[in-house]
């Protein structure tokens, strides 16, 4: 996003932009993809790559004993919505409407609180079969019928045709919010690579126990392993757990189709962080306490915060649209000397001056080898798809352990494949530390 009189540039680092995605491929048989989680969330296996280069294998339930007692843990409390809706034309043809993000009102909270009408940007299945007909769906809410209507809005001027379109939803019960409509009219959007229909168990299994803020179309899956009992043990150990919100978009499953990652457009996701959480992160960094991110979404959020601090020099900190981290901003050599903690302190000062108790913005940050990590010291994550941007992120985090023969991420993944680990959203987990200097 470029704004008038904004002298903050965006320049991709040539070395990173020319990374070949084929170098981040690995064989993943369908049989290694976990179709369901284990009965006990924290009973999954955990592979640990320490900051000293060590590797050990254990279970997730031991996480509290593996973290330093003064650690600051950041979790993403976004909640997955029932984003997948099925409608039928009067002729019987099936149209799938997949909610992506609110358009009018554009704020998630306001859109979910809307009554009678709202507009969302959606991905449409069988779009060619949906012309001008308004589609209807009968929904039962607390024992009474509600009729939901969906109308495909025309393309805006100069808007290129695509499977992503704006849809106007309306319903005939003014006391019912859109959040309630979605809850009863949609299905939980489990990942496409599971290659199965959603089941009743997914309604609980595909939510973290701490999910709170509705808006995601995919779960922050590293958080699926946590239980209330594990959080209690973390608290007893002294680990400070704080929450941020990044609403996970469908772009998280978007494959990298370009040969080099510099030609891959990163998806944008909305973030929301309370000022007290930003202050806690800055304090932990100044005190030398490790910052532990639960999942790649938490990583993307906290690694975007310094860059939002940089943007606040020239953009209004209370303008959510202006506070957007471009894909390559973090690689601009002009800002190489900027430190994470100083940028966070700048952000805090400008938020305080603006009277803000929380920051809302968005990020399209690309984290790949060559990225300079400024905030995250440790990361809890799952095993990710081959040739994905999430695997690039993991490769970057472990870059300090690479050998001439084999990058660290490949060493870990080959060990997990040989050891019958379970992969992807419902699979086993990893605890990674960056190399200690």
C-alpha positions as CSV (number, residue, x, y, z in Angstrom):
1,X,0.0,0.0,0.0
2,X,1.5,3.3,-1.1
3,X,0.1,6.5,0.2
4,X,0.6,10.1,-0.9
5,X,3.6,11.7,0.9
6,X,4.6,8.3,2.2
7,X,8.3,7.9,1.8
8,X,8.4,4.3,3.2
9,X,9.4,2.1,0.4
10,X,9.0,-1.5,-0.4
11,X,11.9,-3.4,-2.1
12,X,12.2,-7.2,-2.2
13,X,15.6,-8.6,-1.3
14,X,17.0,-10.2,-4.5
15,X,18.3,-13.3,-2.7
16,X,15.0,-14.0,-1.0
17,X,12.8,-13.1,-4.0
18,X,14.8,-15.6,-6.2
19,X,14.2,-18.6,-3.9
20,X,12.9,-21.5,-5.9
21,X,9.8,-23.1,-4.4
22,X,10.9,-26.5,-5.8
23,X,13.6,-26.5,-3.2
24,X,10.9,-26.6,-0.5
25,X,9.2,-29.7,-1.8
26,X,9.2,-33.1,0.0
27,X,7.2,-36.3,-0.5
28,X,4.1,-36.4,1.7
29,X,2.0,-39.6,1.2
30,X,-1.7,-39.2,1.8
31,X,-1.5,-41.8,4.5
32,X,0.7,-39.4,6.6
33,X,-1.9,-36.7,6.7
34,X,-3.9,-36.9,9.9
35,X,-7.6,-36.9,9.1
36,X,-8.7,-36.5,12.7
37,X,-7.0,-35.3,15.9
38,X,-6.0,-37.6,18.8
39,X,-8.6,-38.0,21.5
40,X,-6.5,-36.0,23.9
41,X,-5.3,-32.7,22.4
42,X,-2.0,-32.6,24.1
43,X,-1.1,-36.3,23.7
44,X,0.4,-35.7,20.2
45,X,4.1,-36.1,19.5
46,X,6.4,-33.2,19.7
47,X,9.8,-32.8,18.0
48,X,12.0,-30.2,19.6
49,X,14.8,-28.3,17.8
50,X,16.8,-26.5,20.5
51,X,18.7,-23.2,20.2
52,X,21.9,-25.2,20.8
53,X,21.3,-27.4,17.8
54,X,20.0,-30.4,19.8
55,X,16.9,-32.4,18.6
56,X,14.7,-34.5,20.9
57,X,11.4,-36.2,20.6
58,X,8.7,-36.1,23.3
59,X,5.0,-35.4,23.7
60,X,3.2,-32.0,23.6
61,X,1.9,-32.4,27.2
62,X,5.5,-31.8,28.4
63,X,5.6,-28.3,26.7
64,X,5.5,-26.5,30.1
65,X,8.7,-28.2,31.2
66,X,10.4,-27.2,27.9
67,X,9.8,-23.5,28.0
68,X,11.9,-21.1,30.2
69,X,9.8,-20.0,33.2
70,X,10.1,-16.3,32.3
71,X,8.8,-16.8,28.7
72,X,6.2,-14.7,27.1
73,X,3.8,-16.8,25.0
74,X,1.7,-15.3,22.3
75,X,-1.4,-17.2,21.1
76,X,-3.9,-16.3,18.3
77,X,-7.4,-16.2,19.8
78,X,-9.2,-16.0,16.4
79,X,-12.2,-18.3,16.1
80,X,-13.1,-20.2,12.9
81,X,-16.6,-19.4,11.5
82,X,-18.9,-21.8,9.6
83,X,-17.7,-20.1,6.4
84,X,-18.9,-22.8,3.9
85,X,-22.6,-22.3,2.9
86,X,-24.5,-24.3,0.3
87,X,-27.4,-22.9,-1.7
88,X,-29.5,-24.4,-4.5
89,X,-30.9,-22.7,-7.5
90,X,-34.6,-23.1,-8.4
91,X,-33.5,-25.7,-10.9
92,X,-31.7,-27.7,-8.3
93,X,-28.1,-26.6,-9.2
94,X,-25.7,-26.4,-6.3
95,X,-23.9,-23.2,-5.5
96,X,-21.3,-23.1,-2.7
97,X,-20.6,-19.7,-1.1
98,X,-17.4,-19.5,1.0
99,X,-17.2,-16.5,3.2
100,X,-13.8,-14.7,3.0
101,X,-14.0,-11.3,4.6
102,X,-16.7,-8.7,5.3
103,X,-17.2,-5.9,2.8
104,X,-20.1,-3.8,4.1
105,X,-19.6,-3.2,6.9
106,X,-15.9,-4.0,6.5
107,X,-15.3,-4.4,10.2
108,X,-15.6,-8.0,11.4
109,X,-17.4,-7.1,14.7
110,X,-19.9,-4.8,12.9
111,X,-20.5,-7.3,10.2
112,X,-21.2,-10.2,12.6
113,X,-23.5,-7.9,14.6
114,X,-25.4,-6.8,11.4
115,X,-29.2,-7.4,11.4
116,X,-31.2,-8.1,8.2
117,X,-28.4,-7.3,5.7
118,X,-24.6,-7.3,5.1
119,X,-22.2,-7.9,2.2
120,X,-19.2,-10.2,2.2
121,X,-16.4,-11.0,-0.3
122,X,-16.8,-14.7,-1.1
123,X,-15.3,-17.5,-3.1
124,X,-18.0,-19.0,-5.3
125,X,-18.2,-22.6,-6.4
126,X,-20.1,-23.2,-9.7
127,X,-20.0,-19.4,-10.3
128,X,-20.8,-19.9,-14.0
129,X,-24.2,-21.3,-13.1
130,X,-25.1,-18.4,-10.9
131,X,-26.5,-15.5,-12.9
132,X,-29.1,-13.0,-11.7
133,X,-31.1,-15.4,-9.5
134,X,-31.4,-14.7,-5.8
135,X,-30.7,-17.9,-3.9
136,X,-32.6,-18.9,-0.7
137,X,-31.8,-21.1,2.2
138,X,-34.1,-22.1,5.0
139,X,-32.4,-22.1,8.4
140,X,-33.8,-23.2,11.7
141,X,-32.7,-21.0,14.6
142,X,-33.8,-21.8,18.1
143,X,-36.8,-23.7,16.8
144,X,-38.1,-21.1,14.4
145,X,-37.5,-20.8,10.6
146,X,-35.5,-18.0,9.1
147,X,-35.0,-17.5,5.4
148,X,-31.6,-16.4,4.2
149,X,-31.2,-14.9,0.8
150,X,-28.0,-14.5,-1.2
151,X,-27.6,-12.1,-4.2
152,X,-24.5,-12.0,-6.4
153,X,-23.5,-8.4,-6.8
154,X,-22.2,-7.1,-10.2
155,X,-18.6,-6.6,-10.8
156,X,-17.3,-3.1,-10.2
157,X,-16.0,-1.0,-13.1
158,X,-12.7,-2.4,-14.3
159,X,-12.9,-5.3,-11.9
160,X,-11.5,-8.5,-13.5
161,X,-13.8,-11.6,-13.4
162,X,-12.7,-14.2,-10.9
163,X,-14.2,-16.9,-8.6
164,X,-14.1,-14.3,-5.8
165,X,-17.2,-12.0,-5.8
166,X,-19.2,-9.8,-3.4
167,X,-22.4,-11.4,-2.1
168,X,-25.3,-9.5,-0.4
169,X,-26.9,-11.5,2.4
170,X,-30.3,-10.7,3.8
171,X,-32.7,-12.5,6.1
172,X,-36.2,-12.0,7.3
173,X,-35.7,-11.9,11.1
174,X,-34.5,-8.5,12.2
175,X,-33.6,-9.7,15.7
176,X,-31.1,-12.3,14.4
177,X,-27.5,-11.2,13.8
178,X,-25.3,-12.4,10.9
179,X,-23.1,-14.2,13.5
180,X,-26.1,-16.4,14.4
181,X,-27.0,-16.9,10.7
182,X,-23.5,-18.1,10.0
183,X,-23.5,-20.4,13.0
184,X,-26.7,-22.2,11.8
185,X,-26.4,-21.9,8.0
186,X,-22.8,-22.8,7.4
187,X,-20.4,-25.6,7.8
188,X,-17.0,-25.6,9.4
189,X,-14.4,-25.2,6.6
190,X,-11.9,-28.0,7.3
191,X,-8.8,-27.9,5.1
192,X,-9.2,-29.1,1.5
193,X,-6.2,-31.5,1.8
194,X,-8.2,-33.6,4.3
195,X,-10.3,-34.7,1.3
196,X,-13.4,-35.4,3.4
197,X,-16.6,-33.7,4.4
198,X,-16.8,-31.8,7.7
199,X,-18.2,-33.9,10.6
200,X,-19.9,-32.9,13.8
201,X,-16.7,-33.6,15.7
202,X,-14.9,-30.9,13.7
203,X,-17.0,-28.2,15.3
204,X,-15.0,-28.7,18.5
205,X,-11.8,-30.3,17.1
206,X,-11.1,-27.5,14.6
207,X,-11.2,-24.8,17.3
208,X,-8.6,-24.0,19.9
209,X,-9.8,-24.1,23.5
210,X,-9.1,-20.4,23.7
211,X,-10.7,-19.2,20.5
212,X,-12.8,-16.1,21.1
213,X,-12.9,-13.6,18.2
214,X,-14.9,-14.8,15.2
215,X,-13.4,-14.3,11.7
216,X,-11.1,-17.1,10.5
217,X,-11.8,-19.5,7.7
218,X,-9.0,-21.8,8.9
219,X,-7.8,-22.6,12.4
220,X,-4.5,-21.5,13.8
221,X,-3.7,-25.2,14.1
222,X,-0.6,-25.1,16.4
223,X,-3.0,-24.0,19.1
224,X,-5.2,-27.1,18.7
225,X,-2.9,-29.0,20.9
226,X,-3.4,-26.9,24.0
227,X,-5.7,-27.9,26.9
228,X,-6.9,-25.9,30.0
229,X,-4.8,-28.2,32.1
230,X,-1.6,-27.4,30.1
231,X,-2.3,-23.7,30.3
232,X,-2.6,-24.1,34.1
233,X,0.8,-25.8,34.2
234,X,2.3,-23.1,32.1
235,X,0.9,-20.5,34.4
236,X,2.2,-22.3,37.5
237,X,5.7,-22.3,35.9
238,X,5.5,-18.6,35.4
239,X,5.0,-18.4,31.6
240,X,3.0,-15.3,30.7
241,X,0.4,-16.1,28.1
242,X,-1.0,-13.2,26.0
243,X,-3.5,-13.2,23.1
244,X,-3.5,-11.5,19.7
245,X,-5.9,-11.9,16.8
246,X,-5.1,-12.6,13.2
247,X,-8.0,-13.8,11.1
248,X,-6.8,-16.6,9.0
249,X,-7.9,-16.3,5.3
250,X,-8.3,-18.9,2.6
251,X,-5.0,-17.6,1.2
252,X,-3.2,-19.7,3.7
253,X,-3.9,-22.7,1.5
254,X,-3.0,-20.9,-1.7
255,X,-0.2,-22.9,-3.4
256,X,2.9,-21.1,-4.6
257,X,2.5,-21.5,-8.4
258,X,5.4,-19.4,-9.5
259,X,8.9,-20.9,-9.9
260,X,10.4,-18.1,-7.7
261,X,8.7,-16.8,-4.6
262,X,9.3,-13.2,-5.7
263,X,6.4,-13.7,-8.2
264,X,4.0,-15.1,-5.6
265,X,1.5,-12.6,-4.2
266,X,1.1,-13.1,-0.5
267,X,-2.4,-13.0,0.9
268,X,-3.5,-10.2,3.3
269,X,-4.8,-11.0,6.7
270,X,-6.4,-8.7,9.4
271,X,-4.7,-8.4,12.8
272,X,-5.8,-6.8,16.0
273,X,-3.5,-6.4,19.1
274,X,-4.2,-4.7,22.4
275,X,-1.7,-2.1,23.5
276,X,-1.0,-4.0,26.7
277,X,0.2,-7.0,24.6
278,X,2.5,-4.8,22.5
279,X,3.9,-3.4,25.7
280,X,4.4,-6.8,27.1
281,X,6.3,-7.9,24.0
282,X,8.5,-4.8,24.1
283,X,9.2,-5.3,27.8
284,X,10.1,-9.0,27.4
285,X,12.5,-8.1,24.6
286,X,14.2,-5.4,26.7
287,X,14.5,-7.8,29.6
288,X,15.9,-10.6,27.5
289,X,12.9,-12.9,28.1
290,X,12.1,-15.3,25.3
291,X,9.0,-14.5,23.1
292,X,7.3,-17.8,22.2
293,X,4.8,-17.7,19.3
294,X,2.1,-20.3,19.0
295,X,1.7,-21.0,15.3
296,X,2.7,-19.2,12.2
297,X,-0.3,-16.8,12.5
298,X,1.0,-15.5,15.8
299,X,4.5,-15.3,14.2
300,X,3.1,-13.2,11.3
301,X,1.3,-10.9,13.7
302,X,4.2,-10.2,16.1
303,X,6.8,-9.9,13.3
304,X,4.5,-7.4,11.6
305,X,4.3,-5.2,14.7
306,X,7.7,-3.5,14.3
307,X,6.8,-2.7,10.7
308,X,3.5,-1.2,11.7
309,X,5.7,0.9,14.1
310,X,7.7,2.0,11.1
311,X,4.6,2.9,9.1
312,X,3.3,4.9,12.0
313,X,6.0,7.5,11.3
314,X,4.1,8.6,8.2
315,X,0.6,7.1,8.5
316,X,-2.2,7.6,11.0
317,X,-1.9,4.8,13.5
318,X,-5.7,4.8,14.0
319,X,-6.3,4.2,10.2
320,X,-6.7,0.4,9.8
321,X,-6.5,0.6,6.0
322,X,-3.3,2.6,6.1
323,X,-1.7,0.3,8.7
324,X,-0.8,-2.4,6.2
325,X,2.5,-4.3,6.0
326,X,3.4,-5.0,2.4
327,X,4.9,-8.3,1.3
328,X,8.5,-7.2,1.0
329,X,8.8,-4.2,3.4
330,X,10.8,-6.2,5.9
331,X,13.5,-6.8,3.4
332,X,14.2,-3.2,2.4
333,X,17.9,-2.6,3.1
334,X,17.0,1.0,4.1
335,X,15.6,-0.3,7.4
336,X,18.3,-3.0,8.1
337,X,19.4,-1.2,11.2
338,X,16.0,-0.8,12.7
339,X,15.6,-2.9,15.8
340,X,12.4,-4.6,16.8
341,X,12.1,-3.2,20.3
342,X,12.8,0.4,19.2
343,X,10.1,0.2,16.5
344,X,7.6,-1.3,19.1
345,X,8.3,1.6,21.4
346,X,7.6,4.0,18.6
347,X,4.4,2.2,17.9
348,X,3.4,2.4,21.5
349,X,4.1,6.1,21.8
350,X,2.0,6.9,18.8
351,X,-0.9,4.7,19.9
352,X,-0.8,6.4,23.3
353,X,-0.8,9.8,21.7
354,X,-3.8,8.8,19.6
355,X,-5.6,7.5,22.6
356,X,-5.7,3.9,21.2
357,X,-6.0,0.9,23.5
358,X,-5.7,-1.5,20.5
359,X,-4.2,-1.6,17.0
360,X,-6.0,-2.9,14.0
361,X,-4.3,-3.3,10.7
362,X,-3.3,-5.9,8.2
363,X,-0.3,-7.8,6.9
364,X,0.9,-9.5,3.8
365,X,4.4,-10.0,5.2
366,X,6.5,-12.7,3.5
367,X,8.7,-14.6,5.9
368,X,11.3,-16.7,4.0
369,X,15.0,-17.4,4.3
370,X,16.8,-14.1,4.3
371,X,14.2,-12.6,6.6
372,X,15.7,-10.8,9.7
373,X,13.8,-12.0,12.8
374,X,13.2,-9.2,15.2
375,X,10.7,-10.5,17.8
376,X,10.2,-14.3,17.9
377,X,12.6,-16.5,19.8
378,X,10.7,-19.8,19.9
379,X,7.8,-21.1,17.9
380,X,5.3,-23.9,18.3
381,X,4.0,-25.1,15.0
382,X,2.7,-28.1,13.1
383,X,4.2,-29.8,10.0
384,X,3.3,-27.9,6.9
385,X,2.5,-28.7,3.2
386,X,5.2,-29.0,0.7
387,X,6.0,-25.9,-1.4
388,X,4.0,-23.7,0.9
389,X,4.7,-20.2,2.3
390,X,4.4,-21.7,5.8
391,X,7.2,-24.1,5.0
392,X,9.3,-21.1,3.8
393,X,8.6,-19.4,7.2
394,X,9.8,-22.5,9.1
395,X,12.9,-22.7,6.8
396,X,13.7,-19.1,7.7
397,X,13.3,-19.6,11.4
398,X,15.7,-22.6,11.3
399,X,18.1,-21.0,8.8
400,X,20.9,-20.7,11.4
401,X,21.2,-24.5,11.6
402,X,21.4,-25.2,7.9
403,X,24.4,-27.2,6.6
404,X,25.9,-27.2,3.1
405,X,24.4,-30.6,2.6
406,X,20.8,-30.0,3.9
407,X,18.8,-27.2,5.4
408,X,17.6,-27.7,8.9
409,X,13.9,-27.8,8.0
410,X,14.5,-30.8,5.7
411,X,16.5,-32.6,8.4
412,X,13.6,-32.2,10.8
413,X,10.9,-33.2,8.3
414,X,12.8,-36.3,7.1
415,X,13.2,-37.4,10.7
416,X,9.5,-36.9,11.3
417,X,8.6,-38.8,8.1
418,X,10.9,-41.7,9.1
419,X,9.4,-41.7,12.6
420,X,5.8,-42.0,11.5
421,X,4.8,-38.5,12.7
422,X,1.3,-37.3,11.7
423,X,1.3,-34.2,9.4
424,X,-0.7,-31.0,8.8
425,X,-3.6,-29.5,10.7
426,X,-4.6,-32.5,12.9
427,X,-1.1,-33.9,13.1
428,X,1.8,-33.7,15.4
429,X,3.8,-30.6,16.5
430,X,7.2,-29.0,16.7
431,X,8.9,-26.7,19.1
432,X,11.6,-24.7,17.4
433,X,14.2,-22.3,18.8
434,X,16.3,-19.9,16.8
435,X,20.1,-20.4,17.1
436,X,21.5,-18.8,20.2
437,X,24.2,-16.2,19.4
